[in-house]
Amino acid sequence: MGQNMRLGPRLQIKQSQNLSLTPQLMQSIKLLQLGHLELAEFVNQEVEKNPLLERDEGENIAADLAESDIWSEIDNSDAQPQSVLSETIGSAEQIANNFDTDSANIFPEQVGQDSILQSTTNYNAKNHTVNSVHNPDIDSYTASKKSLSEDLREQAALMFDNSIDLLIAHHLINNLDERGYLDISCAEIATELGADIKRVENILAKLQTCEPTGIFARNLAECLAIQLKERNHLDPLMAKLLDNLHLVGAHDFLALERKIGANKEDILHMVEELRQLDPKPAAKFDGEPVKTIIADVFVRRGNNGEWEVELNSEILPRVLVNRTYYSIVSKKLRNRAEKSFLSDCLQSANWLTKSLDQRAQTILKVASEIVRVQNDFLRYGISHLKPMTLKMVAEEIEMHESTISRVSANKYISTPRGLFEMKYFFTGALSSNIGGQDHSAKSVQHKIKKLIDEEEANSILSDEKIAQILQKKLGVDIARRTVAKYREAMNIPSSVIRRRQKKSQL
């Protein structure tokens, strides 16, 4: 062993860089993807546990304190003014320094902005004018769980292979009532979206095959007819009975006998079969009716003809940091633990107020970019809907794709063409290897499902084989791993399991 080789423990200094997900960073990310109801619940919890936070309800807290005994013991010259708005909480850099990290880690969505005064609700797409948020009114909360509309969107994603059909389907889903009935006509939807009425009717017919059976009916008779058709019990006699449901409700069996040409015994048998059906297919879904959707963003045409994008200030929670109370209490504390607790409360309050502001700014930026790209859709209808990806928006507004993805989830934008979830305007794409147009991800999923549905028990397709077929015959540039990912997303088992299942059915 050489003289320079030494065995044994020793101390060594090494410098390296790494990004740590601080609790504040994780909370900032969480706030982005929350819908307005979940956000309201989160803010309510924070206000309850942090004595320095309060809702902005127009109350004069300082006036109340002035009447109390404790106020007389304080030197007013040292106290800050009454409850201040978030513009006095300090910059993002100051908050980050208190948490011993970089501001980008605390507020990753902030791009060149540091003032809470930049919290916005109104954005003019042409002039970039900004107004402030006022008067929130949040008085309802809900638990986060899968709703009927979410389940229907997942089913629709497997039914339609292009973004226009899918957007029409989403619009139909948004117009379901608590029973699961469609409360708007196909003609109205066609006019609103600028689409062909036949196309809307065809999409509705496909959606009426979704679960629960009977969904998307336009009236009770159609709801029952869909369920009977599923059971293969919709014969001409039953169809006549459905045309005369008012007589069934009135128990006028003599009139029914004349109308449909059946005897009383047959009529009673058919009525009993109707009683076994569900007249409200959505009412019992997961114990929850279809939720009312409230827009997070409004899009209106301004006086100058340009689109104006405005946040819905009624659902934006607005909290204040009560620095007067902090000043009062801090002078009374003697214990180090109490001082530390109060300091942590102030930092947490500052962070929440700043994060809420950044969330509002980010939603507005994303919505404004969607409006800019989809200008022709808003003006002329759904046939002018443009392909748009998360990457395109992220590059334009200088944010990360993951941020755009979180912001667009559970956020709704109200336009003259209807109410849409932001993420509906984004369509993933796979490139074409034969010089044609790119293929949407949902279109490729549909093609994969069709290949698997058509396979025989003695010729089950592996993921590799499906990728080869898509590449050679359909011109889709796709890898085996991507096929596996799409297959698993559609809850389709592997080729080994499918082979066993199909052989057991022989």
HELIX and SHEET records of a PDB file:
HELIX    1   1 PRO A   23  GLN A   33  1                                  11    
HELIX    2   2 HIS A   36  LYS A   49  1                                  14    
HELIX    3   3 ILE A   61  ALA A   66  1                                   6    
HELIX    4   4 ASP A   69  SER A   72  1                                   4    
HELIX    5   5 SER A   86  THR A   88  5                                   3    
HELIX    6   6 ALA A   92  ASN A   98  1                                   7    
HELIX    7   7 SER A  103  ILE A  106  1                                   4    
HELIX    8   8 ILE A  116  GLN A  118  5                                   3    
HELIX    9   9 LEU A  148  MET A  159  1                                  12    
HELIX   10  10 SER A  163  ASN A  174  1                                  12    
HELIX   11  11 CYS A  186  LEU A  193  1                                   8    
HELIX   12  12 ILE A  197  LEU A  207  1                                  11    
HELIX   13  13 LEU A  220  GLU A  230  1                                  11    
HELIX   14  14 PRO A  236  LEU A  242  1                                   7    
HELIX   15  15 LEU A  245  GLY A  249  1                                   5    
HELIX   16  16 PHE A  253  ILE A  260  1                                   8    
HELIX   17  17 LYS A  264  ARG A  275  1                                  12    
HELIX   18  18 PHE A  285  GLY A  287  5                                   3    
HELIX   19  19 SER A  313  ILE A  315  5                                   3    
HELIX   20  20 ARG A  323  SER A  330  1                                   8    
HELIX   21  21 ARG A  336  VAL A  373  1                                  38    
HELIX   22  22 ASN A  375  TYR A  380  1                                   6    
HELIX   23  23 ILE A  382  HIS A  384  5                                   3    
HELIX   24  24 LEU A  390  ILE A  397  1                                   8    
HELIX   25  25 GLU A  401  SER A  408  1                                   8    
HELIX   26  26 MET A  422  PHE A  425  5                                   4    
HELIX   27  27 ALA A  441  ASP A  453  1                                  13    
HELIX   28  28 ASP A  463  LYS A  472  1                                  10    
HELIX   29  29 ARG A  480  ALA A  489  1                                  10    
HELIX   30  30 SER A  495  SER A  504  1                                  10    
SHEET    1   A 2 LEU A  53  ARG A  55  0                                        
SHEET    2   A 2 VAL A 319  VAL A 321 -1                                        
SHEET    1   B 6 VAL A 130  ASN A 131  0                                        
SHEET    2   B 6 ASN A 122  ASN A 124 -1                                        
SHEET    3   B 6 TRP A 307  LEU A 311 -1                                        
SHEET    4   B 6 VAL A 297  ARG A 301 -1                                        
SHEET    5   B 6 TYR A 412  THR A 415  1                                        
SHEET    6   B 6 GLY A 418  GLU A 421 -1                                        
SHEET    1   C 2 ALA A 429  LEU A 430  0                                        
SHEET    2   C 2 HIS A 439  SER A 440 -1                                        
END                                                                             
